[in-house]
Amino acid sequence: MAENQEIVATGRRKTSVARVRMTAGSGKIDINGRSFEEYFPTAPLQNAVLQPLQTV
């Protein structure tokens, strides 16, 4: 990813809307202002978050 590039995506289900914004950076994941470890406290949930971001 280029240094100043930003990727924006939206997902919808029924009346819910999820938005994600990805930029080049330190790799820190924040969800609603909280670290993802705090938001998802168990290892299986944390792995589910990280799995799509890991490259082969």
PDB file as gemmi writes it, atoms N, CA and C in Angstrom:
CRYST1    1.000    1.000    1.000  90.00  90.00  90.00 P 1                      
ATOM      1  N   MET A   1       0.851  -1.164   0.000  1.00  0.00           N  
ATOM      2  CA  MET A   1       0.000   0.000   0.000  1.00  0.00           C  
ATOM      3  C   MET A   1       0.899   1.231   0.000  1.00  0.00           C  
ATOM      4  N   ALA A   2       0.574   2.202  -0.831  1.00  0.00           N  
ATOM      5  CA  ALA A   2       1.340   3.435  -0.886  1.00  0.00           C  
ATOM      6  C   ALA A   2       1.225   4.179   0.442  1.00  0.00           C  
ATOM      7  N   GLU A   3       2.211   5.016   0.730  1.00  0.00           N  
ATOM      8  CA  GLU A   3       2.282   5.674   2.033  1.00  0.00           C  
ATOM      9  C   GLU A   3       1.050   6.516   2.359  1.00  0.00           C  
ATOM     10  N   ASN A   4       0.531   7.261   1.397  1.00  0.00           N  
ATOM     11  CA  ASN A   4      -0.597   8.147   1.682  1.00  0.00           C  
ATOM     12  C   ASN A   4      -1.928   7.601   1.170  1.00  0.00           C  
ATOM     13  N   GLN A   5      -1.975   6.337   0.795  1.00  0.00           N  
ATOM     14  CA  GLN A   5      -3.200   5.740   0.274  1.00  0.00           C  
ATOM     15  C   GLN A   5      -4.113   5.319   1.423  1.00  0.00           C  
ATOM     16  N   GLU A   6      -5.402   5.512   1.230  1.00  0.00           N  
ATOM     17  CA  GLU A   6      -6.396   5.097   2.211  1.00  0.00           C  
ATOM     18  C   GLU A   6      -7.429   4.227   1.501  1.00  0.00           C  
ATOM     19  N   ILE A   7      -7.769   3.084   2.101  1.00  0.00           N  
ATOM     20  CA  ILE A   7      -8.776   2.188   1.546  1.00  0.00           C  
ATOM     21  C   ILE A   7     -10.008   2.277   2.437  1.00  0.00           C  
ATOM     22  N   VAL A   8     -11.154   2.551   1.823  1.00  0.00           N  
ATOM     23  CA  VAL A   8     -12.414   2.687   2.554  1.00  0.00           C  
ATOM     24  C   VAL A   8     -13.385   1.633   2.030  1.00  0.00           C  
ATOM     25  N   ALA A   9     -14.064   0.924   2.950  1.00  0.00           N  
ATOM     26  CA  ALA A   9     -15.043  -0.091   2.550  1.00  0.00           C  
ATOM     27  C   ALA A   9     -16.260   0.004   3.468  1.00  0.00           C  
ATOM     28  N   THR A  10     -17.399  -0.406   2.936  1.00  0.00           N  
ATOM     29  CA  THR A  10     -18.655  -0.397   3.687  1.00  0.00           C  
ATOM     30  C   THR A  10     -19.330  -1.750   3.542  1.00  0.00           C  
ATOM     31  N   GLY A  11     -19.879  -2.261   4.637  1.00  0.00           N  
ATOM     32  CA  GLY A  11     -20.645  -3.502   4.614  1.00  0.00           C  
ATOM     33  C   GLY A  11     -22.004  -3.256   5.236  1.00  0.00           C  
ATOM     34  N   ARG A  12     -23.029  -3.839   4.649  1.00  0.00           N  
ATOM     35  CA  ARG A  12     -24.392  -3.642   5.158  1.00  0.00           C  
ATOM     36  C   ARG A  12     -25.080  -4.986   5.368  1.00  0.00           C  
ATOM     37  N   ARG A  13     -25.924  -5.033   6.395  1.00  0.00           N  
ATOM     38  CA  ARG A  13     -26.758  -6.211   6.669  1.00  0.00           C  
ATOM     39  C   ARG A  13     -28.021  -5.713   7.345  1.00  0.00           C  
ATOM     40  N   LYS A  14     -29.142  -5.932   6.705  1.00  0.00           N  
ATOM     41  CA  LYS A  14     -30.428  -5.413   7.187  1.00  0.00           C  
ATOM     42  C   LYS A  14     -30.294  -3.904   7.380  1.00  0.00           C  
ATOM     43  N   THR A  15     -30.446  -3.403   8.595  1.00  0.00           N  
ATOM     44  CA  THR A  15     -30.343  -1.951   8.799  1.00  0.00           C  
ATOM     45  C   THR A  15     -28.991  -1.526   9.370  1.00  0.00           C  
ATOM     46  N   SER A  16     -28.080  -2.477   9.575  1.00  0.00           N  
ATOM     47  CA  SER A  16     -26.765  -2.164  10.134  1.00  0.00           C  
ATOM     48  C   SER A  16     -25.795  -1.760   9.039  1.00  0.00           C  
ATOM     49  N   VAL A  17     -24.878  -0.880   9.392  1.00  0.00           N  
ATOM     50  CA  VAL A  17     -23.843  -0.436   8.464  1.00  0.00           C  
ATOM     51  C   VAL A  17     -22.507  -0.498   9.192  1.00  0.00           C  
ATOM     52  N   ALA A  18     -21.508  -1.130   8.572  1.00  0.00           N  
ATOM     53  CA  ALA A  18     -20.149  -1.176   9.114  1.00  0.00           C  
ATOM     54  C   ALA A  18     -19.223  -0.494   8.119  1.00  0.00           C  
ATOM     55  N   ARG A  19     -18.366   0.376   8.630  1.00  0.00           N  
ATOM     56  CA  ARG A  19     -17.407   1.072   7.774  1.00  0.00           C  
ATOM     57  C   ARG A  19     -16.006   0.801   8.291  1.00  0.00           C  
ATOM     58  N   VAL A  20     -15.075   0.599   7.364  1.00  0.00           N  
ATOM     59  CA  VAL A  20     -13.677   0.385   7.737  1.00  0.00           C  
ATOM     60  C   VAL A  20     -12.811   1.308   6.897  1.00  0.00           C  
ATOM     61  N   ARG A  21     -11.773   1.826   7.526  1.00  0.00           N  
ATOM     62  CA  ARG A  21     -10.822   2.694   6.844  1.00  0.00           C  
ATOM     63  C   ARG A  21      -9.430   2.170   7.167  1.00  0.00           C  
ATOM     64  N   MET A  22      -8.675   1.806   6.141  1.00  0.00           N  
ATOM     65  CA  MET A  22      -7.333   1.262   6.339  1.00  0.00           C  
ATOM     66  C   MET A  22      -6.310   2.206   5.735  1.00  0.00           C  
ATOM     67  N   THR A  23      -5.265   2.491   6.513  1.00  0.00           N  
ATOM     68  CA  THR A  23      -4.163   3.318   6.047  1.00  0.00           C  
ATOM     69  C   THR A  23      -2.857   2.642   6.432  1.00  0.00           C  
ATOM     70  N   ALA A  24      -1.800   2.986   5.735  1.00  0.00           N  
ATOM     71  CA  ALA A  24      -0.480   2.475   6.096  1.00  0.00           C  
ATOM     72  C   ALA A  24      -0.120   3.040   7.463  1.00  0.00           C  
ATOM     73  N   GLY A  25       0.474   2.217   8.309  1.00  0.00           N  
ATOM     74  CA  GLY A  25       0.805   2.711   9.646  1.00  0.00           C  
ATOM     75  C   GLY A  25       1.517   1.671  10.473  1.00  0.00           C  
ATOM     76  N   SER A  26       1.310   1.740  11.768  1.00  0.00           N  
ATOM     77  CA  SER A  26       2.026   0.895  12.720  1.00  0.00           C  
ATOM     78  C   SER A  26       1.425  -0.500  12.852  1.00  0.00           C  
ATOM     79  N   GLY A  27       0.225  -0.714  12.336  1.00  0.00           N  
ATOM     80  CA  GLY A  27      -0.441  -2.002  12.474  1.00  0.00           C  
ATOM     81  C   GLY A  27      -1.398  -2.050  13.652  1.00  0.00           C  
ATOM     82  N   LYS A  28      -1.564  -0.937  14.347  1.00  0.00           N  
ATOM     83  CA  LYS A  28      -2.483  -0.866  15.482  1.00  0.00           C  
ATOM     84  C   LYS A  28      -3.920  -0.927  14.968  1.00  0.00           C  
ATOM     85  N   ILE A  29      -4.755  -1.750  15.611  1.00  0.00           N  
ATOM     86  CA  ILE A  29      -6.156  -1.894  15.221  1.00  0.00           C  
ATOM     87  C   ILE A  29      -7.021  -1.287  16.313  1.00  0.00           C  
ATOM     88  N   ASP A  30      -7.815  -0.278  15.952  1.00  0.00           N  
ATOM     89  CA  ASP A  30      -8.744   0.363  16.881  1.00  0.00           C  
ATOM     90  C   ASP A  30     -10.171   0.104  16.428  1.00  0.00           C  
ATOM     91  N   ILE A  31     -11.048  -0.197  17.383  1.00  0.00           N  
ATOM     92  CA  ILE A  31     -12.472  -0.392  17.113  1.00  0.00           C  
ATOM     93  C   ILE A  31     -13.225   0.501  18.083  1.00  0.00           C  
ATOM     94  N   ASN A  32     -13.926   1.482  17.545  1.00  0.00           N  
ATOM     95  CA  ASN A  32     -14.680   2.434  18.374  1.00  0.00           C  
ATOM     96  C   ASN A  32     -13.809   3.047  19.471  1.00  0.00           C  
ATOM     97  N   GLY A  33     -12.563   3.390  19.116  1.00  0.00           N  
ATOM     98  CA  GLY A  33     -11.669   4.047  20.065  1.00  0.00           C  
ATOM     99  C   GLY A  33     -10.987   3.124  21.058  1.00  0.00           C  
ATOM    100  N   ARG A  34     -11.196   1.819  20.953  1.00  0.00           N  
ATOM    101  CA  ARG A  34     -10.573   0.848  21.857  1.00  0.00           C  
ATOM    102  C   ARG A  34      -9.670  -0.074  21.060  1.00  0.00           C  
ATOM    103  N   SER A  35      -8.623  -0.610  21.704  1.00  0.00           N  
ATOM    104  CA  SER A  35      -7.770  -1.580  21.025  1.00  0.00           C  
ATOM    105  C   SER A  35      -8.582  -2.847  20.755  1.00  0.00           C  
ATOM    106  N   PHE A  36      -8.204  -3.576  19.702  1.00  0.00           N  
ATOM    107  CA  PHE A  36      -8.999  -4.763  19.379  1.00  0.00           C  
ATOM    108  C   PHE A  36      -8.853  -5.836  20.452  1.00  0.00           C  
ATOM    109  N   GLU A  37      -7.726  -5.851  21.202  1.00  0.00           N  
ATOM    110  CA  GLU A  37      -7.571  -6.814  22.297  1.00  0.00           C  
ATOM    111  C   GLU A  37      -8.569  -6.531  23.421  1.00  0.00           C  
ATOM    112  N   GLU A  38      -8.852  -5.256  23.646  1.00  0.00           N  
ATOM    113  CA  GLU A  38      -9.833  -4.888  24.670  1.00  0.00           C  
ATOM    114  C   GLU A  38     -11.258  -5.148  24.174  1.00  0.00           C  
ATOM    115  N   TYR A  39     -11.495  -4.893  22.899  1.00  0.00           N  
ATOM    116  CA  TYR A  39     -12.832  -5.064  22.321  1.00  0.00           C  
ATOM    117  C   TYR A  39     -13.190  -6.542  22.181  1.00  0.00           C  
ATOM    118  N   PHE A  40     -12.200  -7.365  21.764  1.00  0.00           N  
ATOM    119  CA  PHE A  40     -12.382  -8.818  21.637  1.00  0.00           C  
ATOM    120  C   PHE A  40     -11.443  -9.494  22.642  1.00  0.00           C  
ATOM    121  N   PRO A  41     -11.905  -9.818  23.850  1.00  0.00           N  
ATOM    122  CA  PRO A  41     -11.015 -10.263  24.914  1.00  0.00           C  
ATOM    123  C   PRO A  41     -10.491 -11.697  24.793  1.00  0.00           C  
ATOM    124  N   THR A  42     -11.088 -12.547  23.965  1.00  0.00           N  
ATOM    125  CA  THR A  42     -10.630 -13.937  23.893  1.00  0.00           C  
ATOM    126  C   THR A  42      -9.796 -14.165  22.635  1.00  0.00           C  
ATOM    127  N   ALA A  43      -8.874 -15.119  22.722  1.00  0.00           N  
ATOM    128  CA  ALA A  43      -7.975 -15.415  21.607  1.00  0.00           C  
ATOM    129  C   ALA A  43      -8.712 -15.828  20.332  1.00  0.00           C  
ATOM    130  N   PRO A  44      -9.759 -16.672  20.390  1.00  0.00           N  
ATOM    131  CA  PRO A  44     -10.449 -17.032  19.142  1.00  0.00           C  
ATOM    132  C   PRO A  44     -11.050 -15.823  18.419  1.00  0.00           C  
ATOM    133  N   LEU A  45     -11.608 -14.888  19.169  1.00  0.00           N  
ATOM    134  CA  LEU A  45     -12.163 -13.686  18.544  1.00  0.00           C  
ATOM    135  C   LEU A  45     -11.058 -12.816  17.950  1.00  0.00           C  
ATOM    136  N   GLN A  46      -9.941 -12.693  18.655  1.00  0.00           N  
ATOM    137  CA  GLN A  46      -8.814 -11.910  18.151  1.00  0.00           C  
ATOM    138  C   GLN A  46      -8.259 -12.530  16.875  1.00  0.00           C  
ATOM    139  N   ASN A  47      -8.174 -13.859  16.821  1.00  0.00           N  
ATOM    140  CA  ASN A  47      -7.706 -14.538  15.611  1.00  0.00           C  
ATOM    141  C   ASN A  47      -8.656 -14.307  14.448  1.00  0.00           C  
ATOM    142  N   ALA A  48      -9.962 -14.276  14.713  1.00  0.00           N  
ATOM    143  CA  ALA A  48     -10.937 -14.025  13.650  1.00  0.00           C  
ATOM    144  C   ALA A  48     -10.764 -12.626  13.071  1.00  0.00           C  
ATOM    145  N   VAL A  49     -10.372 -11.667  13.902  1.00  0.00           N  
ATOM    146  CA  VAL A  49     -10.130 -10.302  13.427  1.00  0.00           C  
ATOM    147  C   VAL A  49      -8.864 -10.244  12.582  1.00  0.00           C  
ATOM    148  N   LEU A  50      -7.815 -10.907  13.025  1.00  0.00           N  
ATOM    149  CA  LEU A  50      -6.517 -10.823  12.348  1.00  0.00           C  
ATOM    150  C   LEU A  50      -6.417 -11.679  11.093  1.00  0.00           C  
ATOM    151  N   GLN A  51      -7.177 -12.746  11.004  1.00  0.00           N  
ATOM    152  CA  GLN A  51      -7.048 -13.692   9.899  1.00  0.00           C  
ATOM    153  C   GLN A  51      -7.157 -13.047   8.519  1.00  0.00           C  
ATOM    154  N   PRO A  52      -8.138 -12.191   8.234  1.00  0.00           N  
ATOM    155  CA  PRO A  52      -8.211 -11.607   6.888  1.00  0.00           C  
ATOM    156  C   PRO A  52      -7.064 -10.647   6.577  1.00  0.00           C  
ATOM    157  N   LEU A  53      -6.367 -10.171   7.606  1.00  0.00           N  
ATOM    158  CA  LEU A  53      -5.291  -9.202   7.396  1.00  0.00           C  
ATOM    159  C   LEU A  53      -3.929  -9.852   7.204  1.00  0.00           C  
ATOM    160  N   GLN A  54      -3.815 -11.139   7.497  1.00  0.00           N  
ATOM    161  CA  GLN A  54      -2.537 -11.838   7.374  1.00  0.00           C  
ATOM    162  C   GLN A  54      -2.336 -12.305   5.940  1.00  0.00           C  
ATOM    163  N   THR A  55      -1.103 -12.168   5.459  1.00  0.00           N  
ATOM    164  CA  THR A  55      -0.779 -12.612   4.108  1.00  0.00           C  
ATOM    165  C   THR A  55      -0.159 -13.996   4.149  1.00  0.00           C  
ATOM    166  N   VAL A  56      -0.268 -14.691   3.058  1.00  0.00           N  
ATOM    167  CA  VAL A  56       0.261 -16.053   2.969  1.00  0.00           C  
ATOM    168  C   VAL A  56       1.739 -15.998   2.705  1.00  0.00           C  
TER     169      VAL A  56                                                      
END                                                                             
